[in-house]
Amino acid sequence: MKSSYLLEVRRISKSFGGVKALKNVDIELGYDEILAVVGDNGAGKSTLMKTISGAIIPDTGEIFVEGREVKIRNPQDALQLGIQMSYQDLALVDCLDIPTNLFLGREICNRVAGINFLRHKKMDAVAFEHLEELGIRTVSNIKEKVRRLSGGQRQVIAISRAVFWGQRIIILDEPTAALGVRESQKVIELIRTLKNRHVSVIIISHNLHHVFSVADRVMILRQGENVGERVIRDTDGDEVVKMITGAEFASSEYK
């Protein structure tokens, strides 16, 4: 019987010395769903996502993919399950072009007489096809060096790389941080495209406007605990801010 959720995380806990970053956190991600994870600084958002993507091993807890318990001990384990995370710093190499960044560490090669030769033309063609499939036309030349791209273009390339290798579940850490309105909108449109391609997405974000414009559900973390979840159409910014802060009223800056 098919599980109701693509991803289930149960009772995940993680401590760093005397600091409890996560305390018995549960999280569920549906098929073709965009889930936003919000919370104040230090709430445990990035730590939780890193346990799912294999960058951190939790102290306790269980992870299930399509109802089957899995062990994620490193990013390679996550990748084999179709899970990929795009970090806030993007991890792109500025002096390299787009296809080389897309295939970084997973290059297509021909082996001749025991020597590997990079298949640059093949990687260029695959990269171009991948960007076309995602509807990405903001970059006119895929051989452009990443350092010459705008912030929004760089973010789009980072997300595209995550999709290229992740396939099933993509985790995005602050994908619109430091972007202007137009570039942020392009990233939001790309995230919607992922859902239409049957890729489930988890977004860490401080921008509630973007959360409400793209997410299906929102999960709120406070001091390492899951303090609640809401369907986007059934809540508003004030309620979410109250859950983030534990306050009785929302600050006007979020209204």
N, C-alpha and C positions, 0 to 999 in steps of 0.2 A: 504493500500500500504506500502510495506517494505521501511524503510528509507535507504538512501544511506550510512549512517554512523551508526556504532554501538554506538558511543558516540559523542555528540556534546556539547560543552561548549560555551556559548555566553555571551560576555560583562561582564566577571568576574572581579570584582575589590575588593581589600582588602587593608586596611590601618592599620598600627600599630602606634597609636598616630599620629604624623605628617609625618610619612614615608608611602608613597604609594608603597606598595610591588607589587601590580598588578593594571593595568590600562586598563580596558575594553578589556580583553584578550579573544580571540576566539581560540578554538582548536577543531579539528575533528579527530576521530580515526575510521578507516574503519574496516570492518570485516576481520579477519585473517591478520591483519596488524601489523607490528612492526614500531612504531613511536619513533624517538629519539627527546628529548628536550634538547637543548644545550644553553649555555650562560655563561657569566662570573659569578664570585661569587657575590651574591646579586642581580642577574637578576630576581629572582622570581620563579625559577624552582620548588624548594621544596614547596613553598607556593601554587603554582598552583596545584601541585599533591596532596597536603594535602586537598585542597578544594574538589577535586574529590573523595578522599578516606574517607572524613568525619572527618578528624582530625581538620580542620579549617572551620568555617562557613564564607563564603564570605559576604562582605557588600552589593554587588549587583551582579546580573547576573542570568543566567538560565542554567540548565543542562538537557540534553535530552539523554535517552537511547533508541535506536531503534525508534527514532522519538517521544517518549513519554516523556513529561516533568516530572522530578522526583525531590524530595526533599531529599538532603543528609545532614542530620544534625549531624550525628555521624558515627563512623566506622561500627556500626551495620546496619545502613541504606544502606551503601555502600555494605556490605557483602550480604545483601538480594538481591541486584542487580547483584551480581556476581563480584564485584570489590574488589580487595585486593591489599595492598601496602606492599612491602618488603623494609624496611628502611636500610640505609647504616650501622647502628650499629647492624643490623640483629635481635636484640631482642631475641636471643636464651639464654636458661638457661644452663650454662656450666656444672653444676653438674648433669644434667638429660640426659637420653639417647634420641635417635632419635625419637622413637614413642611418648614418653612423650612430647617432644618439638612440634611434629607435632599436637598433640591433646590438647596442653596446653590451658586451659580455656574452652575446648569443649570435655571433656573426655567422653568415652563410659562407662556407669555405669549400674549395676543392682541394683534395689531398693528392699531391703528385710527388712520387719518390720520397714519401715520408715527410713532405713539407706542405703546410697549409697555405693556400692562396685565397685571399678574400675575393668574393664574387661581388664586386661593387655594383655592376650593372644590374644584377639580379636583386640586390638589396634596394637599389634605387627604384626598380620597377615595383617591387612588393610594397615599399613605403608609399609610393605614389598611389597605388591601388587602395591601400588601407586608408589613407587620408580621404580619397574620393568616396569610399564606402561610408565614411563618417560624415560626409558632406562638408569637409573642411577645405575651404577655398580662400582662407585669409592669408595663406602663404603662397606667393606666386612662383617661387623657385625652391624646390625641395633641397637643392644643393647649397642653399644659403647657410652661412655659419650662424649658429644659434646666438652668438653675441650680437648679431645685427637685428635680431627679432625684437619686437615690442614685448612688453610684459604679458599682454593677453595672448600673443602668438606663442610665447614660450610656455605658458600654462596649457594651451591647447595641445602643444606637442607632448608635454609631460603626461597629460591625460590620455592622449592617443597611444603613447607607449604603454601605459598601464593597461589599456583596453586590448592592445595587440597581444600582450602576454597573459593578461588576467582572464579575459573571456567571460567569466560568470559573475564575479563579484569584484567591484572596484571600490576602493576606499580613497576618498579625497580629503586631504588635510588643508583646510582654508583655501579652497580653489580660487576664490575671488579676492583674496587679501591683496591690498596695494594696487588693485586694478581700477581704472576709471569706469564710468557708467557704461560706455559702449563696449569696452572689452569684457567687462563683467557679464554683460548680456550675451555675448558670444559664447562665453563659457557655460552660462546657464542653458543656452540652446543646445550646446553639445551634450550636456548632462541629460537633457530630455531625449536627445537622439539615442543615447545609450539605453535608456529604458525601452524605447521602441525597438531596439535590437535585442531585447530580452536579456540585458545585462542589469543586474541589481546593483544599486549604488548606495554607499554610506558616505555622508558628507559631514565632516566636522566644520562648524562655522560659528562665528560670532555675529554674523550679519543676519538678523532675523528677517529682514526684508527679502533677502535671497532665499532663506529657508522657506518662507511662506509662498514664494513664487515657484518653487520647483519640487519641494518634498511632498511625499504622501503622508508620512508620519514624522513626529519629532519625539526624541527621547531626551530626557533631561538628567544630567549627572550633577550631583552636588557633593563635594568632599568625598569623592570615591564611591558614591552610592547612586543607584538608579532611583530617583525620587518620583518618577512618573513618565508616562508616555501619552501622547495625544494624537488623534487623527487631525491633520491640518485643517480640514474643513469644519471641525467641531471645536476649534479653539481660536485664540487670538494672541497678539503679542503681549498684552498685559498679563494674561494668565501664565504664559511661558516665562516671562521675566520674574513673576512672583515665585515660580517653582525654581528658577535658577538661583535666586537670591535668598529665598525663604522669607522675603519681606511681605508685608500686607498690601503694598501698593507698588505699582510699576513706576520707575523713574520716567519723567517726561521725554527723555532722550530716545526712548525706545518706541514711543507712540507714533 
